Amino acid sequence: MALFNRRNTTPAPAASAATATLAVDPALAALTGEYTIDPAHSSIGFTVRHAMVTNVRGSFADHEGTLSLNSSDPSRSTASIDVRIAGIDTGIGDRDSHLRSADFFDAERFPLMTFRSTSAQQLGGDTYRIVGDLTIKDVTRPLAVDLEFNGSATDVYGNERVGFEGSAEILRSDWNLTWNAALETGGVMVSDKVKLTFDISAIKNAAPQS
């Protein structure tokens, strides 16, 4: 399902073919609309290597975002996510406080981490690569996220939902998150590579009243 693509006025040939298919598919056409990410049923997580021997996992519990899906013209679809750094949670209070400090995210000065989509590519089937601008602290760099569209459904409360899950890998040093400590046995306390994971459920907004 070609739901995301680059915002421009001249679709590439592949995008034109996808648009032609979507235009005659009622199930896909019904997905067009504005969506709000449901934070109670979504998660944004991370995994980082610790002391060269194990993984530490955490999440950003406080986030919000929107999707704008246009099934008949994928080039007009967008995604936007804001993450509040204060909500970082690894299950250890002291570690979370250190991550919020100036050694890492400096949450007092830079309370938000943001992502704004700029383009997308269908990799095959329901798998997509979404590219956008990730801003952490005062650094903005491109981020590519591979996502799988999990489908759509109407929940027991009558909400129309869509779901996506995916992941990406970044080097935290690219965003000036460089704190570390050397180990006596060699290596460092915290790996530079971080895996990000996304499990998103979004609710379709009610159509505006005319």
KEDRENKE-872524 format. One record per residue: residue number from 1; residue in three letters; x, y, z negated of N, C-alpha, C, CB in turn. Coordinates in pm, 1 decimal. Each point is the difference from the previous one (the first is absolute). Glycine has a CB too. Layout:
BEGIN
  seq  type       n.u       n.v       n.w      ca.u      ca.v      ca.w       c.u       c.v       c.w      cb.u      cb.v      cb.w
  NUM   Ala         X         Y         Z         X         Y         Z         X         Y         Z         X         Y         Z
...
***
This chain:
BEGIN
  seq  type       n.u       n.v       n.w      ca.u      ca.v      ca.w       c.u       c.v       c.w      cb.u      cb.v      cb.w
    1   Met      85.1    -118.9       0.0     -85.1     118.9       0.0      88.7     123.9       0.0    -185.0    -123.4    -122.9
    2   Ala     183.9     197.7     229.1      87.2     115.1      11.9     -61.4     118.7     -71.7      87.8     -85.3     218.6
    3   Leu     -52.9     102.8    -345.7     -63.2     102.1     -81.9      84.7     124.9     -14.5    -115.3    -180.2    -120.6
    4   Phe     247.4     167.7     132.0      90.1     112.3     -17.8      82.5      18.2     125.3       8.0     -38.5    -247.6
    5   Asn      28.5     160.9     277.0      94.0      26.6     107.2      49.7     141.9     -12.4    -113.7    -165.7     150.1
    6   Arg     208.9     204.9     -63.9      58.0     134.0      -5.1    -104.1     104.4      37.3     225.5     -94.2      56.3
    7   Arg    -222.1     208.0    -127.0     -88.5     110.6      33.7      61.5      76.6     116.4     -85.0      16.9    -239.2
    8   Asn      28.3     -35.6     360.2      40.1      79.2     114.6    -112.8      -1.1     100.4     243.6     -52.1     -37.7
    9   Thr    -228.2     126.2     144.9    -110.6      15.8      94.3       9.8     -90.7     119.6     -17.1     231.3     -73.2
   10   Thr     130.3    -303.7      88.4      17.7     -87.1     115.1      33.8    -140.0     -47.5      76.0     193.7     141.4
   11   Pro    -173.3    -284.8    -157.1      27.4    -134.1     -50.5      92.3     -75.8      94.5    -222.8      -1.5    -114.1
   12   Ala     308.5     -82.2      55.8      83.8     -88.3      80.4     -88.1    -104.5      65.7     198.6      37.4    -151.8
   13   Pro    -152.4    -105.4     258.8     -83.5     -98.2      68.4     -56.4    -106.8     -91.6     134.4      41.7     199.8
   14   Ala     -51.9     -94.3    -292.7     -50.0    -104.0     -90.0    -111.9      52.9     -87.3     224.7    -107.4       0.2
   15   Ala    -209.8     231.7     -49.5    -104.9      58.8     -83.1    -127.9      19.6      79.6     174.2     113.7    -137.9
   16   Ser    -162.4     -78.4     266.6    -118.3      18.4      82.4     -76.6    -130.3      15.3     115.0     185.0     121.4
   17   Ala     -41.9    -295.7    -101.9     -65.0    -129.9      12.2     -71.5     -37.1    -128.6     173.2     -70.5     165.0
   18   Ala    -107.4      96.0    -280.2     -63.0     -31.3    -128.6    -125.3      83.0     -19.5     223.0     -59.0     -96.2
   19   Thr    -217.6     187.0     135.6    -115.8      86.7     -15.8    -116.5     -49.2      83.2     151.1     191.9     -45.0
   20   Ala    -121.6    -239.4     166.7    -107.0     -50.5      85.0     -67.7    -119.8     -62.8     121.4      83.2     199.8
   21   Thr     -42.3    -170.4    -264.7     -57.0    -117.2     -65.5     -85.9      40.7    -118.5     196.4    -135.9      73.2
   22   Leu    -142.5     231.5    -154.3     -71.4      40.9    -120.0    -132.9      67.4      32.6     219.0      25.9    -114.7
   23   Ala    -223.2      44.2     225.8    -118.9      76.4      32.5    -122.0     -88.1      21.4     146.6     170.8     100.9
   24   Val    -126.2    -299.7     -67.8    -113.4     -88.0      26.3     -18.7    -103.3    -111.0      37.0      32.9     244.5
   25   Asp      34.7     -17.0    -352.8      -7.8     -95.1    -110.9     -74.8      64.7    -115.9     216.8    -110.7      71.2
   26   Pro    -345.8      77.6     -92.9     -78.3      66.0    -105.5      59.6     -17.8    -138.8    -200.7     -34.9     139.2
   27   Ala     260.2     -83.6    -165.5      56.3     -23.2    -132.7     114.4      96.7     -28.3     -65.7    -241.4      15.4
   28   Leu     149.3     266.5      85.2     109.3      93.7     -18.2     -50.5     143.7      -4.1     152.8    -160.4     115.0
   29   Ala    -246.6     192.9     -28.1     -52.4     136.1       4.0     -59.3      39.9    -134.2     -45.8     -26.5     243.9
   30   Ala     -10.6     -69.7    -316.9     -61.8      29.8    -129.4     102.5      41.5    -105.3    -179.9    -162.2      56.0
   31   Leu     308.2     131.2     -32.7     102.5      36.3     -97.2      39.9     146.4       8.1      81.4    -232.4      11.4
   32   Thr    -115.6     299.3      95.6      36.2     140.3      15.0     -57.6      82.7    -114.0       8.8     -28.6     248.7
   33   Gly      74.3     113.4    -308.2     -47.2      86.3    -107.3     111.6      38.6     -94.5    -222.2    -106.2      17.9
   34   Glu     183.9     180.3    -121.9      93.4      44.6    -103.2     -10.4     -93.9    -120.2     -18.7     241.7      78.2
   35   Tyr     133.8    -279.4    -132.4       4.8     -93.4    -112.2      81.9      59.3    -114.2     -22.6    -194.8     158.5
   36   Thr     -16.5     157.2    -280.2      75.4      36.9    -119.2      57.4    -125.9     -62.8    -146.6     202.6     -38.5
   37   Ile     277.3    -201.7      14.3      63.4    -115.7     -62.5     -55.3     -18.2    -141.0     209.6      34.6     137.7
   38   Asp    -244.5    -157.8    -171.0     -54.6     -35.2    -131.4     114.9     -43.0     -90.3    -222.5     -70.4     101.7
   39   Pro     271.2     158.2    -191.5     117.6     -34.8     -80.6     -24.7    -115.3     -95.8      70.1     235.2      17.7
   40   Ala    -196.2    -258.9     -54.9     -30.1    -109.3     -92.6      18.2    -136.1      65.3    -160.0     149.3    -117.8
   41   His     158.0    -154.2     250.6      14.2    -126.7      70.8     113.2       4.8     102.1    -243.5     -41.1     -33.1
   42   Ser     337.6     131.1      10.3     117.6      12.6      85.8     124.7       0.6     -87.9    -132.0     128.8     175.3
   43   Ser     245.2    -160.8    -116.2     125.5       5.0     -75.2     114.1      41.9      91.8     -83.6    -178.9    -156.9
   44   Ile     175.1     256.6      98.6     124.0      38.1      66.7     111.8     -42.9     -93.0    -105.9     198.4     125.4
   45   Gly     183.6    -296.0     -82.3     100.8     -57.9     -87.4     140.0      10.9      56.7    -171.9    -154.3     -83.4
   46   Phe     269.6     116.4       0.7     139.7      -0.5      43.7      76.5    -111.2     -71.1      -9.9     248.4      44.1
   47   Thr     115.1    -293.3      21.3      89.8    -101.0     -56.4     142.2      45.2      22.6    -166.5    -185.6      40.5
   48   Val     249.6     179.4    -144.7     139.6      41.4      10.9      87.1    -100.8     -74.7     -66.6     245.0      18.4
   49   Arg     184.5    -271.3      36.1      94.1     -94.3     -62.5      63.9      64.8    -122.2      45.8    -109.5     223.4
   50   His     -39.4      34.7    -333.8      56.1      51.1    -125.0     119.2     -84.5     -41.6    -225.7      85.9     -69.9
   51   Ala     338.7     -18.3      43.0     122.6     -65.2     -49.0      47.7    -110.4      93.4     -70.9      52.6    -232.4
   52   Met      32.8     -44.2     357.8      45.1     -92.2     104.4     -55.8    -141.3     -13.5     204.8     134.8      13.0
   53   Val    -292.3    -159.4    -111.7     -40.1    -138.1     -25.1    -151.0     -23.0      -1.5     207.6     -21.3    -128.0
   54   Thr    -287.2     126.8     115.7    -144.0     -21.2     -10.9     -73.5     118.9      60.9      31.5    -139.6    -208.9
   55   Asn    -162.0     127.7     219.5     -82.2     107.1      56.2     -86.3      64.1    -107.8      -2.1    -117.8     221.3
   56   Val     -10.6     248.8    -216.0     -95.0      73.5     -83.6    -111.5      48.0      90.6     180.0      72.3    -165.8
   57   Arg    -302.6     -95.4     123.0    -117.4      41.3      77.6     -77.7     106.0     -75.9     -13.1    -227.0     107.2
   58   Gly     -42.9     317.5     -33.2     -79.7     104.7     -59.9    -105.4      49.4      96.9     193.4      65.1    -142.0
   59   Ser    -271.7      31.4      97.0    -105.3      54.9      85.0     -19.2     147.0     -31.5    -113.2    -224.1      12.7
   60   Phe      47.4     292.8      81.4     -42.9     137.8     -19.5    -150.9      -4.1     -20.3     191.4      96.6     142.3
   61   Ala    -232.1     -90.3    -268.0    -140.7     -24.3     -32.7     -90.6     117.0      35.6      76.9    -147.7    -182.0
   62   Asp     -20.7     267.8     193.8     -81.6     119.7      21.4      22.3      50.6     142.1      12.1      60.3    -246.4
   63   His    -105.1     -91.2     335.3      14.4      42.0     138.9    -137.5      26.9      60.3     213.1    -133.9      21.9
   64   Glu    -212.7     208.1      87.6    -121.9      27.3      73.9      36.2      21.4     145.9    -111.0     101.8    -203.8
   65   Gly      12.9    -118.7     290.2      29.4      18.3     140.9    -123.0     -12.6      86.6     225.9     -85.9     -42.5
   66   Thr    -205.9     111.8     169.3    -108.9      -5.1      95.9      45.8     -67.6     128.8     -98.4     208.6     -99.7
   67   Leu       3.1    -267.8     167.9      20.1     -52.9     134.5    -104.6      64.2      89.8      94.6    -221.6     -86.7
   68   Ser     -54.0     256.0     206.2     -94.2      47.1     101.9      13.9     -94.4     118.0      13.4     245.1     -75.8
   69   Leu    -113.8    -330.7      95.4       5.8    -102.4     103.7     -90.2      39.5     115.9      49.2    -177.3    -172.0
   70   Asn       5.8     168.5     290.6     -76.4      26.7     120.8      22.4    -117.3      94.4      19.4     253.7     -28.2
   71   Ser    -113.5    -347.6      28.8      17.5    -123.5      75.4      -5.1      21.4     150.2     -99.8    -120.5    -190.0
   72   Ser      23.3     218.6     235.6      -9.5      21.7     143.8     116.2      82.2      53.8    -246.5     -13.9     -20.5
   73   Asp     317.0      85.0     -67.7     116.9      79.1      40.5     104.7     -10.9    -110.4    -143.2     161.6     137.4
   74   Pro     220.4    -271.9    -139.9      94.4     -24.1    -109.4     100.8     112.0     -21.6     -27.3    -238.5      46.9
   75   Ser      56.2     316.4      55.8      97.9     107.4     -15.0     -44.8     105.9     -99.7      71.6     -41.3     233.6
   76   Arg    -198.6      41.2    -270.3     -52.0      98.9     -94.0      -7.8     -53.2    -143.3    -129.4      99.0     188.0
   77   Ser     179.1    -220.8    -211.9      -2.8     -57.0    -135.1     121.5      45.3     -80.4    -126.4    -199.0      86.7
   78   Thr     106.0     218.0    -217.0     107.5      47.0     -87.6     -10.1     -67.0    -137.0       4.9     220.9     122.1
   79   Ala     104.2    -211.0    -198.1       3.0     -49.9    -137.9      80.0      96.3     -86.1     -19.1    -239.4      79.3
   80   Ser     -24.3     257.5    -203.6      65.1      92.0     -92.3      -9.2     -56.8    -140.8     -54.9     198.0     147.9
   81   Ile     167.8    -200.1    -220.5       2.5     -52.9    -136.6      81.4      93.0     -88.9     -22.4    -236.8      85.8
   82   Asp     -30.0     266.7    -204.4      71.7      74.0    -103.4      16.7     -90.8    -121.6     -92.2     222.7      83.4
   83   Val     213.9    -229.3    -134.5      30.7     -83.4    -115.9      53.3      89.1    -111.4      49.6    -200.7     147.6
   84   Arg    -106.8     190.2    -266.3      47.7      75.7    -115.0     107.2     -81.4     -72.7    -224.5     116.7     -23.3
   85   Ile     343.5     -60.1      19.4     114.2     -70.8     -57.3     -22.1     -31.9    -147.2     149.1     114.3     163.9
   86   Ala    -225.7     -32.7    -234.1     -25.1     -24.4    -142.6     -64.1    -135.3     -23.9     -24.5     244.3     -33.6
   87   Gly     -40.5    -300.5     136.2     -67.8    -128.0     -15.9      87.7    -121.0      26.0    -204.3     115.9      64.1
   88   Ile     335.6     -98.0     -49.8      86.6    -114.9      25.7      -5.1     -97.3    -117.4     150.3     143.1     142.9
   89   Asp    -153.8    -272.3    -111.3     -19.9    -101.5    -104.9      78.8    -125.5      33.7    -229.4      91.4     -50.4
   90   Thr     330.8    -120.8     -30.7      75.1    -125.1      13.5     -24.7     -94.0    -116.9     173.2     123.0     128.6
   91   Gly    -260.5     -80.8    -220.6     -29.2     -81.3    -117.2      90.4      27.1    -117.9     -81.5    -169.8     153.4
   92   Ile     184.0     254.5    -135.9      92.1      35.7    -108.1       1.1     150.5     -13.6     142.6    -205.2      40.0
   93   Gly    -190.5     256.6    -152.5     -15.4     143.0     -18.0     128.6      79.2      15.7    -185.5     -52.9    -148.8
   94   Asp     295.3       4.3      86.7     127.7      71.8       8.3      49.8       6.7     143.9      55.6     -74.2    -232.8
   95   Arg     -73.0     -34.4     305.6      44.6      -0.7     139.5     -86.0      95.5      83.6      79.7    -239.1     -25.1
   96   Asp    -210.1     240.1       0.3     -87.9      90.8      73.7      38.1     145.5     -27.1    -185.5    -170.2     -11.1
   97   Ser     218.8     202.7    -113.6      41.5     136.3     -34.0     128.8      37.2      72.6    -109.8     -22.9    -224.4
   98   His     202.2     -72.8     233.8     125.0      26.5      71.4     -27.7      25.4     148.3     126.1    -143.5    -165.1
   99   Leu    -217.8      66.1     224.4     -32.4      18.9     141.4     -65.6     136.1      25.0     -26.9    -248.3      23.4
  100   Arg     -48.3     298.3    -120.2     -63.4     131.4      15.0      99.1     114.0     -19.9    -213.9     -99.8     -79.0
  101   Ser     328.3      71.0      17.2      96.4     104.2     -36.7      76.3      51.1     121.8      22.2    -104.4    -226.1
  102   Ala      60.9     205.2     202.7      79.0      59.6     107.5     102.0     -97.1      58.6     -31.1     220.5    -109.4
  103   Asp      63.1    -328.5      40.1      89.9    -101.2      56.5     -60.1     -63.8     124.6      91.1     -44.3    -228.6
  104   Phe    -224.0      36.6     232.6     -67.2     -65.1     112.4     -98.1      97.5      66.8      23.6    -225.3    -114.4
  105   Phe    -152.0     216.7      81.6    -102.3      74.2      73.1     -17.2     145.3     -44.4    -112.7    -215.6      30.6
  106   Asp     160.4     249.8    -150.6     -14.0     136.6     -51.6    -146.2      45.0       9.9     238.8      53.0      68.1
  107   Ala    -325.2    -128.7    -134.1    -144.6      17.2      14.8     -50.1     137.9     -43.5     -21.1    -243.6     -35.6
  108   Glu      89.6     308.1     -58.1     -44.7     133.2     -42.5      12.3     100.4     113.9      68.9     -52.5    -235.2
  109   Arg      37.5      44.1     312.4      21.0      93.9     111.7     -70.3     -46.9     126.8     220.1      64.4     -99.2
  110   Phe    -227.7    -194.9     116.9     -55.5     -55.5     123.8    -104.1    -105.9     -35.2     216.5      45.3     125.1
  111   Pro    -335.6      -3.0    -162.1     -98.8     -94.7     -52.4     -61.1     -93.3     103.3     -47.6     168.1    -169.0
  112   Leu      58.8    -136.0     298.6     -65.1     -80.3     103.2      99.7     -62.8      96.6    -198.0     147.8     -19.7
  113   Met     166.8    -269.0      60.3      61.4     -63.9     115.9    -109.9     -10.2     104.7     172.2    -132.2    -140.1
  114   Thr    -143.0     171.9     264.8    -105.3       5.2     100.9      40.1     -75.3     126.4     -73.5     220.1     -92.4
  115   Phe     -29.0    -269.0     162.8      19.0     -62.1     131.2    -105.2      55.9      94.0      96.2    -212.3    -102.2
  116   Arg     -51.9     255.0     221.5     -89.0      49.9     104.1      33.7     -72.7     130.4     -20.4     228.4    -113.9
  117   Ser     -74.2    -301.4     168.6      26.6     -74.7     121.6      21.6      93.1     118.7    -135.7    -189.0     -90.0
  118   Thr     220.8     145.1     182.4      25.7      75.6     122.3     -23.3     -82.8     126.1     165.1     135.2    -127.0
  119   Ser    -152.8    -266.7     117.7     -18.6     -84.9     118.0     -18.6    -144.5     -44.0     139.3     156.9     141.2
  120   Ala    -172.6    -241.9     -46.0     -18.4    -141.6     -29.2      19.9     -83.2     125.1    -158.6      57.7    -184.0
  121   Gln     182.9    -185.9     160.1      20.2     -93.9     109.7     -64.3    -132.7     -37.2     215.6     114.4      68.9
  122   Gln    -291.3    -171.9      22.3     -56.2    -132.7     -23.1     105.1    -103.2      33.6    -233.8      80.4      50.2
  123   Leu     269.3    -164.5    -149.1     102.7    -101.6      19.9     -57.8    -129.0      54.2     130.3     101.9    -183.7
  124   Gly    -261.1    -117.7     172.9     -65.9    -121.2      45.9    -111.9     -38.6     -94.2     211.9     -75.4     107.1
  125   Gly    -327.6      39.5     -49.5    -113.0     -37.7     -83.4     -41.9     114.9     -89.3      75.8    -236.9       5.2
  126   Asp     -85.8     210.5    -135.2     -40.5     102.1     -96.5     119.1      58.4     -75.4    -218.5    -116.6     -23.3
  127   Thr     339.3     105.7      79.3     120.4      50.3     -64.8      46.7     128.0      67.2      64.6    -233.5     -64.2
  128   Tyr     -31.7     332.8     -18.6      36.7     132.7      48.9     126.0      48.6     -69.0    -240.5      51.2      47.0
  129   Arg     310.5      38.3      19.7     110.5      72.0     -63.3     -39.3     147.2      -4.4     175.7    -168.5      82.2
  130   Ile    -199.3     219.0    -202.9     -40.2     138.8     -19.2     123.7      80.9     -38.4    -235.3     -68.6     -70.8
  131   Val     259.1     176.1     142.7     114.9      85.6     -26.7     -50.0     133.7     -51.9     137.2    -114.8     179.2
  132   Gly     -69.4     167.2    -280.0     -40.2     128.5     -54.7     113.1      65.7     -75.1    -232.3     -81.9     -15.3
  133   Asp     201.9     192.8     -49.4      96.8      75.6     -78.8     -20.0     -31.5    -147.2       6.4     183.6     173.1
  134   Leu      97.6    -238.2    -236.2      -1.8     -26.7    -143.7      81.4     108.7     -69.1     -24.7    -251.5      36.2
  135   Thr     -39.7     320.6    -130.7      67.8     104.6     -75.7      13.8     -42.7    -144.5     -89.6     176.3     154.4
  136   Ile     213.4    -179.6    -201.6      31.8     -27.8    -140.1      89.6     113.9     -47.6     -19.4    -255.6      29.4
  137   Lys     -17.3     315.9    -141.0      70.0     119.1     -47.8      -5.0     105.3     110.7     153.7    -138.3    -151.3
  138   Asp     -39.8     187.9     195.7      -0.3     102.5     104.1      56.4     -53.5     131.3      23.9     175.0    -176.7
  139   Val     -32.7    -306.0     195.7      53.1     -63.8     120.9    -113.9     -65.7      77.0     223.2     -39.1    -112.7
  140   Thr    -232.9      66.2     241.1     -98.8     -61.8      88.2      73.3     -76.4     108.7    -168.8     182.9     -47.0
  141   Arg     137.5    -311.5      58.4      63.1     -84.9     101.0    -106.8     -93.2      57.9     226.6      11.4    -119.0
  142   Pro    -203.2     -62.2     240.8     -98.2     -91.0      59.0      -2.5    -134.6     -70.2      31.5     114.6     217.4
  143   Leu    -148.5    -173.3    -223.7     -19.1    -133.3     -57.2     -89.8     -79.7      92.6      29.0      87.3    -235.9
  144   Ala      11.8    -209.3     267.9     -81.7     -91.8      79.5     -54.7    -108.7     -91.4     137.3      46.4     208.5
  145   Val    -267.9     -66.7    -204.2     -67.0     -99.4     -83.9     -69.9    -101.2      90.5     -32.2     168.8    -188.0
  146   Asp      63.8    -295.4     171.7     -70.4    -105.0      72.9    -124.4     -39.2     -79.2     216.7     -84.6     103.4
  147   Leu    -333.1      96.1     -38.1    -128.0     -23.0     -65.8     -80.9    -105.1      74.0       1.6     235.2     -83.9
  148   Glu     -76.8    -312.2       7.6     -97.3     -92.1      58.4    -139.9      48.5     -36.1     163.2    -195.0     -13.7
  149   Phe    -248.8     207.1     114.6    -139.9      36.3     -23.4     -73.6    -123.8     -47.3       7.0     183.0     175.9
  150   Asn     -59.9    -179.2    -298.8     -62.2    -117.6     -60.4    -148.2     -13.6      31.8     166.5      17.8    -180.1
  151   Gly    -224.6      84.6     242.0    -140.1      -8.8      36.8     -83.6     106.0     -68.3      30.1    -242.1      35.3
  152   Ser    -160.2     231.6     -14.6     -95.1      94.3     -58.0    -114.9     -77.3     -62.6      62.4     176.7     169.4
  153   Ala    -129.3    -114.2    -265.7    -111.5     -65.7     -69.0     -84.7     105.1     -69.6     136.1    -210.4     -32.8
  154   Thr    -259.8     173.9       2.4     -87.3      82.5     -82.6      -7.8     -64.1    -138.2    -134.9      79.0     202.4
  155   Asp     174.8      -3.8    -306.1       3.4     -59.8    -133.5    -140.2      -2.3     -62.5     238.0      79.7     -28.4
  156   Val    -245.9    -129.6     -95.7    -130.4     -19.6     -64.1     -69.0     132.2     -32.4      85.2    -213.7     -94.8
  157   Tyr     -10.1     325.1      99.1     -58.5     130.9     -26.2     -36.0      73.7     128.7     131.6      10.3    -211.0
  158   Gly    -114.8     -78.9     324.3     -33.5      60.7     127.2     111.3      81.9      61.9    -229.2       2.9     -78.5
  159   Asn     350.3      -4.7      18.4     112.6      72.7      55.4      59.2     -75.1     118.9      47.4      98.2    -226.1
  160   Glu     -20.3     -26.2     332.7      69.2     -58.9     113.8     150.3      13.4     -22.9    -193.3      54.8     157.0
  161   Arg     262.3    -167.7    -156.6     142.1      -2.6     -32.9      83.5     -53.0     116.0     -59.8     -31.8    -240.1
  162   Val     185.2      81.1     246.9     102.5     -59.9      85.4     120.2     -30.8     -87.6     -81.1     125.5     207.1
  163   Gly     160.4    -224.7    -166.5     115.6     -38.7     -79.6     124.7     -17.5      83.4    -153.4    -109.1    -157.4
  164   Phe     266.7     150.8     101.2     130.6     -14.9      63.1     100.6     -45.3    -104.8     -55.0     177.9     171.5
  165   Glu     153.6    -257.4    -129.1     112.6     -29.9     -88.2     127.8      -0.4      82.0    -147.5    -135.7    -154.4
  166   Gly     257.0     173.0      89.5     125.0       5.1      75.1     117.5      32.9     -89.0    -127.1      68.4     200.2
  167   Ser     241.8     -44.4    -136.0     122.0      23.4     -75.6      99.4      79.7      83.9     -37.3    -212.9    -129.2
  168   Ala     138.6     263.1      60.9     108.7      72.5      65.0     122.0      -8.8     -91.2    -161.5     158.5     120.3
  169   Glu     278.9    -141.0     -64.1     122.5       6.1     -79.0      67.9     133.7      23.7      27.4    -250.8      11.6
  170   Ile      20.3     311.1    -119.4      70.2     126.9      10.1     131.5      -9.0     -77.7    -219.6     125.4      24.4
  171   Leu     309.1     -32.4       3.0     117.4      23.7     -83.3     -30.4     123.8     -84.0     162.0    -105.1     171.1
  172   Arg    -166.7      86.7    -301.2     -40.6     112.2     -85.9      97.7     116.4      11.1    -108.0    -161.8    -157.3
  173   Ser     233.8     133.4     191.1      97.0     107.8      14.9     -36.0      95.1     113.3     173.4    -152.4     -89.7
  174   Asp    -252.3     105.3     186.2     -44.2      87.9     108.2     -87.5     112.7     -52.1      12.0    -192.3     157.5
  175   Trp     -71.9     174.0    -274.0     -83.5     103.5     -62.8      68.7      56.5    -125.1    -208.1    -114.4      88.1
  176   Asn     339.2     103.4     -92.9      80.6      53.8    -110.3     -35.8     -60.8    -135.6      19.5     210.9     128.9
  177   Leu     -62.7    -336.1    -129.3     -18.5     -74.9    -124.9     124.8     -85.5     -18.9    -256.8      -3.8      22.0
  178   Thr     359.1      64.3     -78.6     133.6     -61.1       4.3      52.8     -46.9    -135.6      44.1     144.4     193.7
  179   Trp    -120.3    -125.7    -303.0      53.6     -40.6    -130.9      36.9    -146.6       1.3    -138.6     174.3    -113.5
  180   Asn     251.1    -207.1      48.6      41.3    -139.2     -12.7     102.0     -13.2    -111.7     -44.2     -39.4     244.4
  181   Ala      80.1     -84.0    -274.6     104.4     -30.1     -97.3      74.8    -122.9      47.3    -133.9     101.1    -189.8
  182   Ala     266.8     -96.2     180.4      82.2    -113.1      43.4      -4.2    -111.1    -104.1     149.8     155.7     129.1
  183   Leu    -145.6    -279.8     -82.1       3.7    -116.8     -87.5     143.8     -46.3     -18.6    -230.5     -68.0      75.9
  184   Glu     261.3      18.0    -194.6     136.1     -48.1     -27.7      38.8    -113.4      92.7     -26.8      67.6    -237.6
  185   Thr     -71.9    -146.5     278.6      27.3    -114.9      86.0      -2.4      35.2     148.7     -98.1    -144.4    -176.3
  186   Gly      82.7     271.8     205.5      -8.7      44.1     138.6    -143.4      26.1      40.0     205.2    -128.9      52.6
  187   Gly    -221.6     214.7      45.8    -134.1      35.1      42.4     -56.5     114.2     -83.0     -34.5    -234.8      74.2
  188   Val     -95.6     258.2     -58.4     -64.2     113.0     -66.8    -128.7     -44.4     -67.6     100.0     157.5     167.5
  189   Met    -150.6     -71.7    -255.0    -118.6     -34.0     -78.4    -126.6      -6.4      85.9     107.9     107.7    -197.5
  190   Val    -123.3     -12.8     291.6    -123.2       9.9      77.9      33.9      -0.4     148.7    -113.5     128.3    -186.6
  191   Ser      48.7    -214.4     262.9      27.5      -6.7     143.1     -48.2     126.0      70.7     -17.9    -249.4      -9.4
  192   Asp      82.1     278.8     121.1     -44.0     113.4      81.8    -127.4     -35.4      76.4     238.6      77.8      21.9
  193   Lys    -248.9    -202.5      20.8    -116.4     -42.4      77.7    -120.5     -21.3     -91.1     151.6    -107.6     169.2
  194   Val    -265.6     160.8    -126.3    -126.1     -13.8     -73.0    -105.6     -49.4      97.1      62.4     184.5    -163.2
  195   Lys    -139.5    -283.9     122.0    -112.0     -46.7      81.1    -127.9      64.0     -51.6     117.2    -219.3      49.1
  196   Leu    -192.3     280.0      40.8    -129.6      58.5     -33.2    -110.6     -90.7      50.6      96.5     232.5       9.5
  197   Thr    -203.5    -246.2     -86.3    -113.9     -81.3      41.2    -128.1      82.2     -12.9     119.0    -212.1     -72.1
  198   Phe    -210.4     187.4     165.6    -125.7      74.1       4.5    -115.2     -98.4      14.7     115.2     201.3     101.8
  199   Asp    -214.7    -187.6    -185.9    -123.5     -77.4      10.2    -113.9     100.1     -15.2     106.3    -216.0     -94.1
  200   Ile    -167.7     250.7     205.7     -89.6     114.4       4.1    -143.2     -42.9      30.3     190.8     143.4      73.6
  201   Ser    -283.5     -97.1    -156.4    -142.5     -11.1      25.5     -56.3     141.7       7.5     -15.8    -226.8    -118.3
  202   Ala     -53.7     257.7     228.3     -52.5     134.0      19.0    -148.9      -5.0      28.6     222.4      76.1      84.5
  203   Ile    -294.5      21.4    -139.7    -145.9       6.9      11.0     -37.9     107.6     100.5     -27.5     -78.8    -238.4
  204   Lys     -64.2      44.2     328.4     -44.4      95.1     100.7     -83.5     110.7     -66.1       2.0    -182.5     176.8
  205   Asn      29.6     306.0    -144.4     -75.1     112.8     -53.5    -137.8       9.3      64.6     215.1     121.1     -43.5
  206   Ala    -308.8     -69.6     -32.3    -133.9      20.6      55.7       7.4     102.1     112.6    -107.0     -55.3    -222.5
  207   Ala      28.8      32.4     326.6      -2.7      94.0     112.0     -53.4     134.7     -47.4     -33.1    -189.7     163.9
  208   Pro      94.5     300.3    -120.4     -49.4     131.3     -42.7    -142.1      25.3      48.7     234.4      84.9       2.2
  209   Gln    -310.1     -15.4     -84.7    -138.5      33.0      35.8      -0.3     112.6     103.6     -81.7     -71.2    -230.0
  210   Ser       1.1      54.1     333.3      -6.8     102.4     103.6     -97.6     110.7     -40.7      55.3    -172.9     175.3
***
